[in-house]
Amino acid sequence: MYGSSGDKRRVGVVESDQRFYFRRAAEERIAAQRAITESARQWHAQLAQQFAARAAESQQVAAAA
């Protein structure tokens, strides 16, 4: 089932922490590449690194479970 606003994400499906962090890291890397100012580029790159680290941590937790 899809939302009516053109959003293709499934309604009622919960995204895992790991998937969320990987997706956000990718989005922030793209934002860093598109940033106009150096400070914005650095900020998005820093966020991308933080999300990637969280994704790796959640992957380790999932593997240990």
mmCIF file of the N, C-alpha and C atoms, coordinates in Angstrom:
data_MODEL
# 
_entry.id   MODEL 
# 
loop_
_atom_site.group_PDB 
_atom_site.id 
_atom_site.type_symbol 
_atom_site.label_atom_id 
_atom_site.label_alt_id 
_atom_site.label_comp_id 
_atom_site.label_asym_id 
_atom_site.label_entity_id 
_atom_site.label_seq_id 
_atom_site.pdbx_PDB_ins_code 
_atom_site.Cartn_x 
_atom_site.Cartn_y 
_atom_site.Cartn_z 
_atom_site.occupancy 
_atom_site.B_iso_or_equiv 
_atom_site.pdbx_formal_charge 
_atom_site.auth_seq_id 
_atom_site.auth_comp_id 
_atom_site.auth_asym_id 
_atom_site.auth_atom_id 
_atom_site.pdbx_PDB_model_num 
ATOM 1   N N  . MET A 1 1  ? 0.846  -1.171  0.000  1.00 0.00 ? 1  MET A N  1 
ATOM 2   C CA . MET A 1 1  ? 0.000  0.000   0.000  1.00 0.00 ? 1  MET A CA 1 
ATOM 3   C C  . MET A 1 1  ? 0.893  1.237   0.000  1.00 0.00 ? 1  MET A C  1 
ATOM 4   N N  . TYR A 1 2  ? 0.536  2.225   -0.790 1.00 0.00 ? 2  TYR A N  1 
ATOM 5   C CA . TYR A 1 2  ? 1.329  3.439   -0.918 1.00 0.00 ? 2  TYR A CA 1 
ATOM 6   C C  . TYR A 1 2  ? 0.518  4.646   -0.484 1.00 0.00 ? 2  TYR A C  1 
ATOM 7   N N  . GLY A 1 3  ? 1.227  5.658   -0.022 1.00 0.00 ? 3  GLY A N  1 
ATOM 8   C CA . GLY A 1 3  ? 0.575  6.913   0.314  1.00 0.00 ? 3  GLY A CA 1 
ATOM 9   C C  . GLY A 1 3  ? 0.072  7.599   -0.942 1.00 0.00 ? 3  GLY A C  1 
ATOM 10  N N  . SER A 1 4  ? -0.845 8.513   -0.798 1.00 0.00 ? 4  SER A N  1 
ATOM 11  C CA . SER A 1 4  ? -1.442 9.163   -1.957 1.00 0.00 ? 4  SER A CA 1 
ATOM 12  C C  . SER A 1 4  ? -0.660 10.378  -2.442 1.00 0.00 ? 4  SER A C  1 
ATOM 13  N N  . SER A 1 5  ? 0.374  10.776  -1.741 1.00 0.00 ? 5  SER A N  1 
ATOM 14  C CA . SER A 1 5  ? 1.095  11.993  -2.097 1.00 0.00 ? 5  SER A CA 1 
ATOM 15  C C  . SER A 1 5  ? 2.225  11.744  -3.090 1.00 0.00 ? 5  SER A C  1 
ATOM 16  N N  . GLY A 1 6  ? 2.238  10.584  -3.751 1.00 0.00 ? 6  GLY A N  1 
ATOM 17  C CA . GLY A 1 6  ? 3.317  10.280  -4.680 1.00 0.00 ? 6  GLY A CA 1 
ATOM 18  C C  . GLY A 1 6  ? 4.493  9.611   -4.009 1.00 0.00 ? 6  GLY A C  1 
ATOM 19  N N  . ASP A 1 7  ? 4.424  9.445   -2.708 1.00 0.00 ? 7  ASP A N  1 
ATOM 20  C CA . ASP A 1 7  ? 5.484  8.794   -1.947 1.00 0.00 ? 7  ASP A CA 1 
ATOM 21  C C  . ASP A 1 7  ? 5.393  7.295   -2.180 1.00 0.00 ? 7  ASP A C  1 
ATOM 22  N N  . LYS A 1 8  ? 6.484  6.685   -2.620 1.00 0.00 ? 8  LYS A N  1 
ATOM 23  C CA . LYS A 1 8  ? 6.475  5.267   -2.965 1.00 0.00 ? 8  LYS A CA 1 
ATOM 24  C C  . LYS A 1 8  ? 6.880  4.359   -1.809 1.00 0.00 ? 8  LYS A C  1 
ATOM 25  N N  . ARG A 1 9  ? 7.098  4.914   -0.629 1.00 0.00 ? 9  ARG A N  1 
ATOM 26  C CA . ARG A 1 9  ? 7.410  4.080   0.534  1.00 0.00 ? 9  ARG A CA 1 
ATOM 27  C C  . ARG A 1 9  ? 6.149  3.369   0.989  1.00 0.00 ? 9  ARG A C  1 
ATOM 28  N N  . ARG A 1 10 ? 6.335  2.154   1.473  1.00 0.00 ? 10 ARG A N  1 
ATOM 29  C CA . ARG A 1 10 ? 5.189  1.389   1.945  1.00 0.00 ? 10 ARG A CA 1 
ATOM 30  C C  . ARG A 1 10 ? 4.705  1.934   3.286  1.00 0.00 ? 10 ARG A C  1 
ATOM 31  N N  . VAL A 1 11 ? 3.407  2.051   3.406  1.00 0.00 ? 11 VAL A N  1 
ATOM 32  C CA . VAL A 1 11 ? 2.787  2.543   4.629  1.00 0.00 ? 11 VAL A CA 1 
ATOM 33  C C  . VAL A 1 11 ? 2.758  1.411   5.647  1.00 0.00 ? 11 VAL A C  1 
ATOM 34  N N  . GLY A 1 12 ? 3.135  1.707   6.890  1.00 0.00 ? 12 GLY A N  1 
ATOM 35  C CA . GLY A 1 12 ? 3.065  0.719   7.948  1.00 0.00 ? 12 GLY A CA 1 
ATOM 36  C C  . GLY A 1 12 ? 4.298  -0.148  8.083  1.00 0.00 ? 12 GLY A C  1 
ATOM 37  N N  . VAL A 1 13 ? 5.318  0.075   7.262  1.00 0.00 ? 13 VAL A N  1 
ATOM 38  C CA . VAL A 1 13 ? 6.547  -0.704  7.338  1.00 0.00 ? 13 VAL A CA 1 
ATOM 39  C C  . VAL A 1 13 ? 7.585  0.117   8.093  1.00 0.00 ? 13 VAL A C  1 
ATOM 40  N N  . VAL A 1 14 ? 8.169  -0.489  9.126  1.00 0.00 ? 14 VAL A N  1 
ATOM 41  C CA . VAL A 1 14 ? 9.153  0.204   9.950  1.00 0.00 ? 14 VAL A CA 1 
ATOM 42  C C  . VAL A 1 14 ? 10.548 -0.062  9.397  1.00 0.00 ? 14 VAL A C  1 
ATOM 43  N N  . GLU A 1 15 ? 11.289 1.002   9.193  1.00 0.00 ? 15 GLU A N  1 
ATOM 44  C CA . GLU A 1 15 ? 12.654 0.913   8.688  1.00 0.00 ? 15 GLU A CA 1 
ATOM 45  C C  . GLU A 1 15 ? 13.589 0.567   9.841  1.00 0.00 ? 15 GLU A C  1 
ATOM 46  N N  . SER A 1 16 ? 14.503 -0.369  9.628  1.00 0.00 ? 16 SER A N  1 
ATOM 47  C CA . SER A 1 16 ? 15.452 -0.731  10.680 1.00 0.00 ? 16 SER A CA 1 
ATOM 48  C C  . SER A 1 16 ? 16.405 0.432   10.938 1.00 0.00 ? 16 SER A C  1 
ATOM 49  N N  . ASP A 1 17 ? 16.988 0.436   12.144 1.00 0.00 ? 17 ASP A N  1 
ATOM 50  C CA . ASP A 1 17 ? 17.966 1.469   12.483 1.00 0.00 ? 17 ASP A CA 1 
ATOM 51  C C  . ASP A 1 17 ? 19.119 1.453   11.490 1.00 0.00 ? 17 ASP A C  1 
ATOM 52  N N  . GLN A 1 18 ? 19.609 0.260   11.190 1.00 0.00 ? 18 GLN A N  1 
ATOM 53  C CA . GLN A 1 18 ? 20.759 0.135   10.287 1.00 0.00 ? 18 GLN A CA 1 
ATOM 54  C C  . GLN A 1 18 ? 20.438 0.720   8.915  1.00 0.00 ? 18 GLN A C  1 
ATOM 55  N N  . ARG A 1 19 ? 19.302 0.373   8.373  1.00 0.00 ? 19 ARG A N  1 
ATOM 56  C CA . ARG A 1 19 ? 18.913 0.886   7.056  1.00 0.00 ? 19 ARG A CA 1 
ATOM 57  C C  . ARG A 1 19 ? 18.748 2.408   7.090  1.00 0.00 ? 19 ARG A C  1 
ATOM 58  N N  . PHE A 1 20 ? 18.141 2.915   8.166  1.00 0.00 ? 20 PHE A N  1 
ATOM 59  C CA . PHE A 1 20 ? 17.970 4.358   8.318  1.00 0.00 ? 20 PHE A CA 1 
ATOM 60  C C  . PHE A 1 20 ? 19.319 5.063   8.315  1.00 0.00 ? 20 PHE A C  1 
ATOM 61  N N  . TYR A 1 21 ? 20.268 4.550   9.113  1.00 0.00 ? 21 TYR A N  1 
ATOM 62  C CA . TYR A 1 21 ? 21.581 5.187   9.200  1.00 0.00 ? 21 TYR A CA 1 
ATOM 63  C C  . TYR A 1 21 ? 22.325 5.130   7.866  1.00 0.00 ? 21 TYR A C  1 
ATOM 64  N N  . PHE A 1 22 ? 22.253 3.996   7.161  1.00 0.00 ? 22 PHE A N  1 
ATOM 65  C CA . PHE A 1 22 ? 22.895 3.902   5.846  1.00 0.00 ? 22 PHE A CA 1 
ATOM 66  C C  . PHE A 1 22 ? 22.270 4.896   4.866  1.00 0.00 ? 22 PHE A C  1 
ATOM 67  N N  . ARG A 1 23 ? 20.938 4.992   4.893  1.00 0.00 ? 23 ARG A N  1 
ATOM 68  C CA . ARG A 1 23 ? 20.246 5.915   3.987  1.00 0.00 ? 23 ARG A CA 1 
ATOM 69  C C  . ARG A 1 23 ? 20.614 7.361   4.301  1.00 0.00 ? 23 ARG A C  1 
ATOM 70  N N  . ARG A 1 24 ? 20.613 7.725   5.579  1.00 0.00 ? 24 ARG A N  1 
ATOM 71  C CA . ARG A 1 24 ? 20.945 9.099   5.964  1.00 0.00 ? 24 ARG A CA 1 
ATOM 72  C C  . ARG A 1 24 ? 22.392 9.439   5.641  1.00 0.00 ? 24 ARG A C  1 
ATOM 73  N N  . ALA A 1 25 ? 23.299 8.465   5.806  1.00 0.00 ? 25 ALA A N  1 
ATOM 74  C CA . ALA A 1 25 ? 24.702 8.709   5.445  1.00 0.00 ? 25 ALA A CA 1 
ATOM 75  C C  . ALA A 1 25 ? 24.808 9.022   3.958  1.00 0.00 ? 25 ALA A C  1 
ATOM 76  N N  . ALA A 1 26 ? 24.109 8.257   3.141  1.00 0.00 ? 26 ALA A N  1 
ATOM 77  C CA . ALA A 1 26 ? 24.137 8.488   1.692  1.00 0.00 ? 26 ALA A CA 1 
ATOM 78  C C  . ALA A 1 26 ? 23.535 9.851   1.348  1.00 0.00 ? 26 ALA A C  1 
ATOM 79  N N  . GLU A 1 27 ? 22.428 10.197  1.985  1.00 0.00 ? 27 GLU A N  1 
ATOM 80  C CA . GLU A 1 27 ? 21.795 11.494  1.729  1.00 0.00 ? 27 GLU A CA 1 
ATOM 81  C C  . GLU A 1 27 ? 22.713 12.650  2.119  1.00 0.00 ? 27 GLU A C  1 
ATOM 82  N N  . GLU A 1 28 ? 23.404 12.505  3.231  1.00 0.00 ? 28 GLU A N  1 
ATOM 83  C CA . GLU A 1 28 ? 24.305 13.576  3.668  1.00 0.00 ? 28 GLU A CA 1 
ATOM 84  C C  . GLU A 1 28 ? 25.536 13.677  2.770  1.00 0.00 ? 28 GLU A C  1 
ATOM 85  N N  . ARG A 1 29 ? 26.027 12.551  2.252  1.00 0.00 ? 29 ARG A N  1 
ATOM 86  C CA . ARG A 1 29 ? 27.150 12.609  1.297  1.00 0.00 ? 29 ARG A CA 1 
ATOM 87  C C  . ARG A 1 29 ? 26.739 13.364  0.038  1.00 0.00 ? 29 ARG A C  1 
ATOM 88  N N  . ILE A 1 30 ? 25.539 13.107  -0.435 1.00 0.00 ? 30 ILE A N  1 
ATOM 89  C CA . ILE A 1 30 ? 25.034 13.818  -1.615 1.00 0.00 ? 30 ILE A CA 1 
ATOM 90  C C  . ILE A 1 30 ? 24.874 15.306  -1.303 1.00 0.00 ? 30 ILE A C  1 
ATOM 91  N N  . ALA A 1 31 ? 24.331 15.609  -0.123 1.00 0.00 ? 31 ALA A N  1 
ATOM 92  C CA . ALA A 1 31 ? 24.168 17.014  0.280  1.00 0.00 ? 31 ALA A CA 1 
ATOM 93  C C  . ALA A 1 31 ? 25.521 17.714  0.362  1.00 0.00 ? 31 ALA A C  1 
ATOM 94  N N  . ALA A 1 32 ? 26.537 17.007  0.840  1.00 0.00 ? 32 ALA A N  1 
ATOM 95  C CA . ALA A 1 32 ? 27.882 17.595  0.913  1.00 0.00 ? 32 ALA A CA 1 
ATOM 96  C C  . ALA A 1 32 ? 28.406 17.903  -0.482 1.00 0.00 ? 32 ALA A C  1 
ATOM 97  N N  . GLN A 1 33 ? 28.169 17.006  -1.415 1.00 0.00 ? 33 GLN A N  1 
ATOM 98  C CA . GLN A 1 33 ? 28.633 17.217  -2.787 1.00 0.00 ? 33 GLN A CA 1 
ATOM 99  C C  . GLN A 1 33 ? 27.930 18.399  -3.440 1.00 0.00 ? 33 GLN A C  1 
ATOM 100 N N  . ARG A 1 34 ? 26.676 18.623  -3.081 1.00 0.00 ? 34 ARG A N  1 
ATOM 101 C CA . ARG A 1 34 ? 25.880 19.689  -3.692 1.00 0.00 ? 34 ARG A CA 1 
ATOM 102 C C  . ARG A 1 34 ? 25.965 21.017  -2.945 1.00 0.00 ? 34 ARG A C  1 
ATOM 103 N N  . ALA A 1 35 ? 26.584 21.021  -1.783 1.00 0.00 ? 35 ALA A N  1 
ATOM 104 C CA . ALA A 1 35 ? 26.632 22.229  -0.952 1.00 0.00 ? 35 ALA A CA 1 
ATOM 105 C C  . ALA A 1 35 ? 27.370 23.355  -1.665 1.00 0.00 ? 35 ALA A C  1 
ATOM 106 N N  . ILE A 1 36 ? 26.886 24.540  -1.479 1.00 0.00 ? 36 ILE A N  1 
ATOM 107 C CA . ILE A 1 36 ? 27.471 25.703  -2.136 1.00 0.00 ? 36 ILE A CA 1 
ATOM 108 C C  . ILE A 1 36 ? 28.651 26.247  -1.343 1.00 0.00 ? 36 ILE A C  1 
ATOM 109 N N  . THR A 1 37 ? 28.489 26.330  -0.028 1.00 0.00 ? 37 THR A N  1 
ATOM 110 C CA . THR A 1 37 ? 29.565 26.887  0.795  1.00 0.00 ? 37 THR A CA 1 
ATOM 111 C C  . THR A 1 37 ? 30.417 25.773  1.402  1.00 0.00 ? 37 THR A C  1 
ATOM 112 N N  . GLU A 1 38 ? 31.642 26.121  1.725  1.00 0.00 ? 38 GLU A N  1 
ATOM 113 C CA . GLU A 1 38 ? 32.554 25.151  2.339  1.00 0.00 ? 38 GLU A CA 1 
ATOM 114 C C  . GLU A 1 38 ? 32.052 24.720  3.714  1.00 0.00 ? 38 GLU A C  1 
ATOM 115 N N  . SER A 1 39 ? 31.489 25.650  4.469  1.00 0.00 ? 39 SER A N  1 
ATOM 116 C CA . SER A 1 39 ? 30.995 25.283  5.806  1.00 0.00 ? 39 SER A CA 1 
ATOM 117 C C  . SER A 1 39 ? 29.833 24.295  5.713  1.00 0.00 ? 39 SER A C  1 
ATOM 118 N N  . ALA A 1 40 ? 28.945 24.491  4.756  1.00 0.00 ? 40 ALA A N  1 
ATOM 119 C CA . ALA A 1 40 ? 27.841 23.546  4.557  1.00 0.00 ? 40 ALA A CA 1 
ATOM 120 C C  . ALA A 1 40 ? 28.375 22.194  4.106  1.00 0.00 ? 40 ALA A C  1 
ATOM 121 N N  . ARG A 1 41 ? 29.367 22.211  3.234  1.00 0.00 ? 41 ARG A N  1 
ATOM 122 C CA . ARG A 1 41 ? 29.983 20.970  2.751  1.00 0.00 ? 41 ARG A CA 1 
ATOM 123 C C  . ARG A 1 41 ? 30.589 20.187  3.915  1.00 0.00 ? 41 ARG A C  1 
ATOM 124 N N  . GLN A 1 42 ? 31.303 20.890  4.778  1.00 0.00 ? 42 GLN A N  1 
ATOM 125 C CA . GLN A 1 42 ? 31.922 20.242  5.936  1.00 0.00 ? 42 GLN A CA 1 
ATOM 126 C C  . GLN A 1 42 ? 30.869 19.696  6.898  1.00 0.00 ? 42 GLN A C  1 
ATOM 127 N N  . TRP A 1 43 ? 29.817 20.462  7.120  1.00 0.00 ? 43 TRP A N  1 
ATOM 128 C CA . TRP A 1 43 ? 28.760 20.042  8.031  1.00 0.00 ? 43 TRP A CA 1 
ATOM 129 C C  . TRP A 1 43 ? 28.100 18.758  7.534  1.00 0.00 ? 43 TRP A C  1 
ATOM 130 N N  . HIS A 1 44 ? 27.736 18.727  6.252  1.00 0.00 ? 44 HIS A N  1 
ATOM 131 C CA . HIS A 1 44 ? 27.094 17.532  5.690  1.00 0.00 ? 44 HIS A CA 1 
ATOM 132 C C  . HIS A 1 44 ? 28.050 16.341  5.679  1.00 0.00 ? 44 HIS A C  1 
ATOM 133 N N  . ALA A 1 45 ? 29.313 16.584  5.413  1.00 0.00 ? 45 ALA A N  1 
ATOM 134 C CA . ALA A 1 45 ? 30.300 15.502  5.434  1.00 0.00 ? 45 ALA A CA 1 
ATOM 135 C C  . ALA A 1 45 ? 30.437 14.933  6.845  1.00 0.00 ? 45 ALA A C  1 
ATOM 136 N N  . GLN A 1 46 ? 30.421 15.813  7.842  1.00 0.00 ? 46 GLN A N  1 
ATOM 137 C CA . GLN A 1 46 ? 30.503 15.365  9.236  1.00 0.00 ? 46 GLN A CA 1 
ATOM 138 C C  . GLN A 1 46 ? 29.273 14.531  9.599  1.00 0.00 ? 46 GLN A C  1 
ATOM 139 N N  . LEU A 1 47 ? 28.099 14.989  9.206  1.00 0.00 ? 47 LEU A N  1 
ATOM 140 C CA . LEU A 1 47 ? 26.884 14.220  9.467  1.00 0.00 ? 47 LEU A CA 1 
ATOM 141 C C  . LEU A 1 47 ? 26.933 12.865  8.766  1.00 0.00 ? 47 LEU A C  1 
ATOM 142 N N  . ALA A 1 48 ? 27.430 12.831  7.543  1.00 0.00 ? 48 ALA A N  1 
ATOM 143 C CA . ALA A 1 48 ? 27.549 11.571  6.805  1.00 0.00 ? 48 ALA A CA 1 
ATOM 144 C C  . ALA A 1 48 ? 28.443 10.594  7.556  1.00 0.00 ? 48 ALA A C  1 
ATOM 145 N N  . GLN A 1 49 ? 29.549 11.085  8.087  1.00 0.00 ? 49 GLN A N  1 
ATOM 146 C CA . GLN A 1 49 ? 30.456 10.221  8.851  1.00 0.00 ? 49 GLN A CA 1 
ATOM 147 C C  . GLN A 1 49 ? 29.783 9.701   10.115 1.00 0.00 ? 49 GLN A C  1 
ATOM 148 N N  . GLN A 1 50 ? 29.043 10.556  10.787 1.00 0.00 ? 50 GLN A N  1 
ATOM 149 C CA . GLN A 1 50 ? 28.360 10.134  12.013 1.00 0.00 ? 50 GLN A CA 1 
ATOM 150 C C  . GLN A 1 50 ? 27.304 9.070   11.723 1.00 0.00 ? 50 GLN A C  1 
ATOM 151 N N  . PHE A 1 51 ? 26.523 9.272   10.675 1.00 0.00 ? 51 PHE A N  1 
ATOM 152 C CA . PHE A 1 51 ? 25.513 8.278   10.320 1.00 0.00 ? 51 PHE A CA 1 
ATOM 153 C C  . PHE A 1 51 ? 26.153 6.967   9.871  1.00 0.00 ? 51 PHE A C  1 
ATOM 154 N N  . ALA A 1 52 ? 27.248 7.042   9.142  1.00 0.00 ? 52 ALA A N  1 
ATOM 155 C CA . ALA A 1 52 ? 27.945 5.826   8.714  1.00 0.00 ? 52 ALA A CA 1 
ATOM 156 C C  . ALA A 1 52 ? 28.482 5.061   9.920  1.00 0.00 ? 52 ALA A C  1 
ATOM 157 N N  . ALA A 1 53 ? 28.997 5.780   10.912 1.00 0.00 ? 53 ALA A N  1 
ATOM 158 C CA . ALA A 1 53 ? 29.495 5.129   12.130 1.00 0.00 ? 53 ALA A CA 1 
ATOM 159 C C  . ALA A 1 53 ? 28.352 4.455   12.882 1.00 0.00 ? 53 ALA A C  1 
ATOM 160 N N  . ARG A 1 54 ? 27.220 5.125   12.959 1.00 0.00 ? 54 ARG A N  1 
ATOM 161 C CA . ARG A 1 54 ? 26.058 4.526   13.631 1.00 0.00 ? 54 ARG A CA 1 
ATOM 162 C C  . ARG A 1 54 ? 25.565 3.295   12.877 1.00 0.00 ? 54 ARG A C  1 
ATOM 163 N N  . ALA A 1 55 ? 25.611 3.347   11.553 1.00 0.00 ? 55 ALA A N  1 
ATOM 164 C CA . ALA A 1 55 ? 25.206 2.186   10.756 1.00 0.00 ? 55 ALA A CA 1 
ATOM 165 C C  . ALA A 1 55 ? 26.121 1.006   11.034 1.00 0.00 ? 55 ALA A C  1 
ATOM 166 N N  . ALA A 1 56 ? 27.418 1.263   11.109 1.00 0.00 ? 56 ALA A N  1 
ATOM 167 C CA . ALA A 1 56 ? 28.378 0.193   11.393 1.00 0.00 ? 56 ALA A CA 1 
ATOM 168 C C  . ALA A 1 56 ? 28.144 -0.382  12.786 1.00 0.00 ? 56 ALA A C  1 
ATOM 169 N N  . GLU A 1 57 ? 27.873 0.487   13.758 1.00 0.00 ? 57 GLU A N  1 
ATOM 170 C CA . GLU A 1 57 ? 27.595 0.026   15.121 1.00 0.00 ? 57 GLU A CA 1 
ATOM 171 C C  . GLU A 1 57 ? 26.337 -0.834  15.161 1.00 0.00 ? 57 GLU A C  1 
ATOM 172 N N  . SER A 1 58 ? 25.288 -0.404  14.477 1.00 0.00 ? 58 SER A N  1 
ATOM 173 C CA . SER A 1 58 ? 24.041 -1.169  14.490 1.00 0.00 ? 58 SER A CA 1 
ATOM 174 C C  . SER A 1 58 ? 24.212 -2.497  13.764 1.00 0.00 ? 58 SER A C  1 
ATOM 175 N N  . GLN A 1 59 ? 25.097 -2.531  12.775 1.00 0.00 ? 59 GLN A N  1 
ATOM 176 C CA . GLN A 1 59 ? 25.377 -3.780  12.066 1.00 0.00 ? 59 GLN A CA 1 
ATOM 177 C C  . GLN A 1 59 ? 26.091 -4.757  13.004 1.00 0.00 ? 59 GLN A C  1 
ATOM 178 N N  . GLN A 1 60 ? 27.016 -4.255  13.809 1.00 0.00 ? 60 GLN A N  1 
ATOM 179 C CA . GLN A 1 60 ? 27.730 -5.106  14.765 1.00 0.00 ? 60 GLN A CA 1 
ATOM 180 C C  . GLN A 1 60 ? 26.779 -5.639  15.828 1.00 0.00 ? 60 GLN A C  1 
ATOM 181 N N  . VAL A 1 61 ? 25.867 -4.804  16.292 1.00 0.00 ? 61 VAL A N  1 
ATOM 182 C CA . VAL A 1 61 ? 24.895 -5.229  17.295 1.00 0.00 ? 61 VAL A CA 1 
ATOM 183 C C  . VAL A 1 61 ? 23.989 -6.309  16.713 1.00 0.00 ? 61 VAL A C  1 
ATOM 184 N N  . ALA A 1 62 ? 23.556 -6.117  15.475 1.00 0.00 ? 62 ALA A N  1 
ATOM 185 C CA . ALA A 1 62 ? 22.686 -7.099  14.832 1.00 0.00 ? 62 ALA A CA 1 
ATOM 186 C C  . ALA A 1 62 ? 23.413 -8.424  14.627 1.00 0.00 ? 62 ALA A C  1 
ATOM 187 N N  . ALA A 1 63 ? 24.693 -8.367  14.299 1.00 0.00 ? 63 ALA A N  1 
ATOM 188 C CA . ALA A 1 63 ? 25.469 -9.587  14.081 1.00 0.00 ? 63 ALA A CA 1 
ATOM 189 C C  . ALA A 1 63 ? 25.704 -10.330 15.395 1.00 0.00 ? 63 ALA A C  1 
ATOM 190 N N  . ALA A 1 64 ? 25.813 -9.589  16.493 1.00 0.00 ? 64 ALA A N  1 
ATOM 191 C CA . ALA A 1 64 ? 26.062 -10.208 17.798 1.00 0.00 ? 64 ALA A CA 1 
ATOM 192 C C  . ALA A 1 64 ? 24.791 -10.826 18.386 1.00 0.00 ? 64 ALA A C  1 
ATOM 193 N N  . ALA A 1 65 ? 23.645 -10.380 17.915 1.00 0.00 ? 65 ALA A N  1 
ATOM 194 C CA . ALA A 1 65 ? 22.367 -10.867 18.476 1.00 0.00 ? 65 ALA A CA 1 
ATOM 195 C C  . ALA A 1 65 ? 22.000 -12.244 17.996 1.00 0.00 ? 65 ALA A C  1 
# 
